[in-house]
Amino acid sequence: MTLYLEVFVFGALLGLPFLYETRPAFVYCLKFAVYCLVVMTISLILIPVFCFRPLSVLNLILASYFCRGVTHLIGVKWELRNKEYLEPQEACIIVSNHQSCLDVLGMFQLWSTMGKCTVIAKKELFWVWPFGLAAWLGGLVFIPRVKTKAEQAKAVIKEAVEKIAGEKTKLWIFPEGTRRNTGEIHSFKKGAFHSAISSQLPITPVIFSRYYFMDRAAMRFDQGHVIVQVLEPICTKGLTLDNVDELSDRIRQLMSEAFRRINDEVTATGQVLSK
């Protein structure tokens, strides 16, 4: 029996390189499995450490140091541009496009630059343990997504904005709400801009280039190169809530233009991680 088991394991190991080279769906599942397994394992290890300073956003900086290395395992290269806009240790609201759960991996590459930063996340994520528990201990802000609890979500965001303003912390929000890797930046929900104007905090747009190397429908996940473009912070001093729509539209336009430019770069001939 032991001999048969050894032969089976040996055969499976020999078959892995073949599957990796010839079966895109296998590579797709394997890379996401590695990504999730590493992040979950690190979360489990860090939970006891986070308990020494629960709900502190400084825990997220520590987590990023451990988690960002997984990018090498799945073959994704991140290129950060204009990081100086993220370096000041001041309160601001960061708005970013939302394409995939890989966005979190991209954020791990930025956290040491951003310093104190927390994120608005859907409440369901809290129950994805151990990651959800570690995220909560790291100070993530969880809000309900259902429309019937919209007022509750607004109250949570308002409280979070008041807290970050006093503690010189950045607040990351995905104004599109739903993640979609379709090659465009979709319409924005107004919460981030309402909060920025109400608190008179600047807004810093961050754009991830399209994940051209990944296709969920085709079950494809190749090696890839992502440009992370940080735009100059936009001041909200003097604006009123009457300017929410105008501000939202202007920032979406700026982000869409930058998105198109960096997409052209990463999808150009010979750009696919050849460096």
LINSULLIN-V166623 format. One record per residue. N is the residue number from 1. RES is the residue in one letter. SS is DSSP state (A for helix, B for strand, O for the rest). OMEGA is omega in radians with two decimals (NA if undefined). Layout:
n,res,ss,omega
N,RES,SS,OMEGA
N,RES,SS,OMEGA
This chain:
n,res,ss,omega
1,M,O,3.13
2,T,A,3.14
3,L,A,3.12
4,Y,A,3.13
5,L,A,3.13
6,E,A,3.11
7,V,A,3.14
8,F,A,-3.14
9,V,A,-3.14
10,F,A,3.12
11,G,A,3.12
12,A,A,-3.14
13,L,A,3.11
14,L,A,-3.10
15,G,A,-3.10
16,L,A,3.12
17,P,A,3.12
18,F,A,3.12
19,L,A,-3.11
20,Y,A,-3.07
21,E,A,-2.99
22,T,A,-3.07
23,R,O,-3.13
24,P,A,-3.13
25,A,A,3.10
26,F,A,3.13
27,V,A,3.14
28,Y,A,-3.12
29,C,A,-3.11
30,L,A,-3.10
31,K,A,3.11
32,F,A,3.11
33,A,A,3.11
34,V,A,3.13
35,Y,A,-3.09
36,C,A,-3.10
37,L,A,-3.13
38,V,A,-3.12
39,V,A,3.12
40,M,A,-3.14
41,T,A,3.12
42,I,A,3.11
43,S,A,-3.13
44,L,A,-3.13
45,I,A,-3.04
46,L,A,-3.10
47,I,A,3.11
48,P,A,3.12
49,V,A,-3.13
50,F,A,-3.12
51,C,A,3.12
52,F,A,3.04
53,R,A,-3.06
54,P,O,3.09
55,L,O,3.11
56,S,O,3.13
57,V,O,3.08
58,L,A,3.09
59,N,A,-3.11
60,L,A,3.08
61,I,A,3.11
62,L,A,-3.13
63,A,A,-3.10
64,S,A,3.13
65,Y,A,-3.11
66,F,A,-2.99
67,C,A,-3.00
68,R,O,-3.14
69,G,O,-3.13
70,V,A,-3.13
71,T,A,3.12
72,H,A,-3.13
73,L,A,-3.09
74,I,A,2.99
75,G,O,3.10
76,V,B,3.14
77,K,B,-3.12
78,W,B,3.12
79,E,B,-3.08
80,L,B,3.12
81,R,B,3.11
82,N,O,-3.10
83,K,O,3.14
84,E,A,3.11
85,Y,A,3.13
86,L,A,-3.01
87,E,A,-3.12
88,P,O,-3.14
89,Q,O,-3.12
90,E,O,3.13
91,A,O,3.03
92,C,B,3.05
93,I,B,3.11
94,I,B,3.05
95,V,B,-3.05
96,S,B,3.01
97,N,O,-2.97
98,H,O,-3.04
99,Q,O,-3.02
100,S,O,3.02
101,C,O,3.04
102,L,A,3.09
103,D,A,-3.14
104,V,A,3.11
105,L,A,3.06
106,G,A,3.11
107,M,A,3.10
108,F,A,3.13
109,Q,A,-3.05
110,L,A,-2.91
111,W,A,3.14
112,S,A,3.08
113,T,A,-3.10
114,M,A,-3.06
115,G,O,-3.09
116,K,O,-3.11
117,C,B,3.03
118,T,B,-2.98
119,V,B,2.97
120,I,B,-3.11
121,A,B,3.12
122,K,B,-3.03
123,K,A,-3.12
124,E,A,-3.12
125,L,A,-3.14
126,F,A,-3.06
127,W,A,3.06
128,V,O,-3.08
129,W,O,0.14
130,P,O,-3.11
131,F,A,-3.09
132,G,A,3.13
133,L,A,3.12
134,A,A,3.13
135,A,A,3.11
136,W,A,3.10
137,L,A,3.09
138,G,O,3.05
139,G,O,3.07
140,L,O,-3.13
141,V,B,-3.11
142,F,B,3.13
143,I,B,3.08
144,P,O,-3.10
145,R,O,-3.07
146,V,O,-3.07
147,K,A,-3.11
148,T,A,3.14
149,K,A,-3.10
150,A,A,-3.13
151,E,A,3.10
152,Q,A,3.12
153,A,A,3.13
154,K,A,-3.14
155,A,A,3.13
156,V,A,3.14
157,I,A,3.13
158,K,A,3.12
159,E,A,-3.14
160,A,A,-3.13
161,V,A,3.11
162,E,A,-3.12
163,K,A,-3.10
164,I,A,3.13
165,A,A,-3.12
166,G,A,-3.07
167,E,A,3.13
168,K,O,-3.11
169,T,O,3.09
170,K,B,3.12
171,L,B,-3.10
172,W,B,-3.14
173,I,B,3.03
174,F,O,-3.02
175,P,O,3.08
176,E,O,3.14
177,G,O,-3.10
178,T,O,3.12
179,R,O,-3.13
180,R,O,-3.14
181,N,O,-3.03
182,T,O,3.12
183,G,O,3.07
184,E,O,3.07
185,I,O,-3.03
186,H,O,-3.08
187,S,O,-3.08
188,F,O,2.88
189,K,O,-2.95
190,K,O,-3.03
191,G,A,-3.10
192,A,A,-3.07
193,F,A,3.03
194,H,A,-3.12
195,S,A,-3.13
196,A,A,-3.14
197,I,A,-3.14
198,S,A,-3.11
199,S,A,-3.11
200,Q,O,3.10
201,L,O,3.09
202,P,O,3.10
203,I,B,3.12
204,T,B,3.11
205,P,B,3.06
206,V,B,-3.09
207,I,B,2.98
208,F,B,3.06
209,S,O,-3.05
210,R,O,3.08
211,Y,O,-3.09
212,Y,O,-3.07
213,F,O,-3.05
214,M,B,3.13
215,D,B,-3.08
216,R,O,-3.10
217,A,O,-3.13
218,A,O,-3.11
219,M,O,-3.11
220,R,B,3.12
221,F,B,-3.13
222,D,O,2.96
223,Q,O,-3.06
224,G,B,-3.13
225,H,B,-3.13
226,V,B,3.01
227,I,B,3.07
228,V,B,-3.07
229,Q,B,3.08
230,V,B,3.13
231,L,O,-3.13
232,E,O,3.13
233,P,O,-3.12
234,I,B,-3.08
235,C,O,3.09
236,T,O,-3.13
237,K,O,3.10
238,G,O,3.12
239,L,O,3.10
240,T,O,-3.13
241,L,A,3.06
242,D,A,-3.11
243,N,A,-3.06
244,V,A,-3.10
245,D,A,-3.13
246,E,A,-3.14
247,L,A,3.13
248,S,A,-3.13
249,D,A,-3.11
250,R,A,-3.12
251,I,A,3.09
252,R,A,3.11
253,Q,A,3.12
254,L,A,-3.13
255,M,A,-3.14
256,S,A,3.12
257,E,A,3.11
258,A,A,3.14
259,F,A,3.13
260,R,A,-3.11
261,R,A,-3.09
262,I,A,3.05
263,N,A,3.11
264,D,A,-3.13
265,E,A,-3.03
266,V,A,3.14
267,T,O,3.12
268,A,O,-3.13
269,T,O,3.09
270,G,O,-3.06
271,Q,O,-3.01
272,V,O,3.04
273,L,O,3.13
274,S,O,-3.10
275,K,O,NA
